[in-house]
Amino acid sequence: MYFGTFVNMKNIQLLGLLLVIIGSFLPLVHVPVIGNWNYWKLDHYLAIACWIFAACAVFGIVNSNTKIVRFFGILLILLFAFTLVAVKVQSLQYFSFLPFKSWRETFSGVVKLKWGWIIEFLGAFMMVLAGSNKTVNKRTQI
């Protein structure tokens, strides 16, 4: 079996998509006393947006349209970056009752990011960076 046909662009994009979907269920944020939160516990609307973008990327993968897959992969990366910023802002906002800014920053620092973000970003980057496979048959003719 020719190895190049097994590991092609579609398989890499599908693997990236699978990582994004699995990543939405992995721990993304650790809140003391409460525990670990995944995308669904962080915000239902952001989780739904993540899955809609993933579903649109499936459409691009099935139809072998690299531009669609890359577009929705970039949207996923932007969504993840927005979520990270929102988590930081929300944690600062949560402790806004404290009188000093240094106290707010200290207490908001107890909200820690977890390893699930690595899986999320890795999957989205795999979708974006999977190169287009222009040559179908790489064997040389004699």
N, C-alpha and C positions, 0 to 999 in steps of 0.2 A: 504494500500500500504506500502510495506516495504521500509523504508527510505534509507537503505543502497544501494538498487538497483538504487535509483534515483540519489544519489550523489556518483558516482563512478569515477574511474580514468579518463575515457574518458571525462566525463563532466567537470572535473577540468582542464584537458589539453585544452579542447575546450574553456573554459572560459579564460584561460591564453592566448591562441592564439587570441581570440577576443580582449582582453585588449591590446595586442601588436599591432594589426591592428588599433584599435581605437586610441591608443596612438600616432601612427605616424601622426595623423591629429590634435592632441592637441598641445597647445603652449609649446614649449620646451625651447626656448631662447627668451629673451626680449632684443631688441636692441633699445636704445633711438631714438626718432624721427621716426624711421622706423616701430617699433611695434613688435609684437610677430611673431616668426617663428616656423613652425612645421618642421617635417623631410623633407618634400618635398621642403621647402624653404631653408633649411640648405644646402642640397646637394642631387641632384636627384639620383646620383649613390648609395649613402648610403641608400636612401629610397628604391630604387629598390632591393638592396641586402637584406634589411630588409624583403621586401615582398617575395623575392625568398626563404629565410630561412623559412618564415612563411608558404609558399606553400609546402615546403618539410616537414615541421612539420605536415601539414594536411595529407600528405601521410602516415606518421607514425601513426597518430591518427586513421585514417580510417582503417588501417591494424592492429591496436592494437599492434604496435611495440613500446614499451616504450623506447628502446635504440635509435631509430631514433629521437623520440620526444625529449629526453634528449640531444642528440647530437646537434640538431638544436636549442634547448633552450639555451645551453651553447654558441653556436655560436652567438645567438642574444645578450646574455649578453656581450660577448666580443665586438660585434659590437657597442653596446650602450656605453660601456666604451671607446672604440676607438673614438667614435663620441664626447664624453665629452672632451677627451684630445684634439682632433682636434679643437673643438670650442675654448678652452682656448688658444691653440697655435695660431690659426688664429686671435683671438682678439688681442693678443700681436703683431702679425705680422702686423696687420692693422694699428697700431699706431707706427710702427717702424721709422717713419720720425721724431718723437720727439727726442730731443737731450739727454735727461736724462732717465735712466732706471726707476726711481721712477715715472716719468711722464707717461711713457708707461704703467706701472703697474696700475697706478691710472685710466687712461683713459680706459684701457682694463677691469677694474673692473666694468664699467658701463654696460657691457654686462652681464645680469643676467640669471641664469637658472630658468626655470619655473616648475610648478607642473606636467607637462606631463611626465617628466622622471620617476616619481614615478609609474605612470600607466604602462609605458614601462617595467621597471624593475620588477614590481610586476607580470605582465603577463608572462615574461620570467622565473622568479623564480617559478611560479606556474606550468609551463610546465616541468621544471627540477625536482621539488620536488614532483610532483604527484606520489605517491607510486604505485608500481605494485600490482594489485589486483589478487593474485594467487588463492584465494578461490572464486569460482563462487557462491556457495550456502552456506550460513553461518548458516542455520538452523541445529539444532542438531537432530539426529535420536533417536527414542525411542526404 
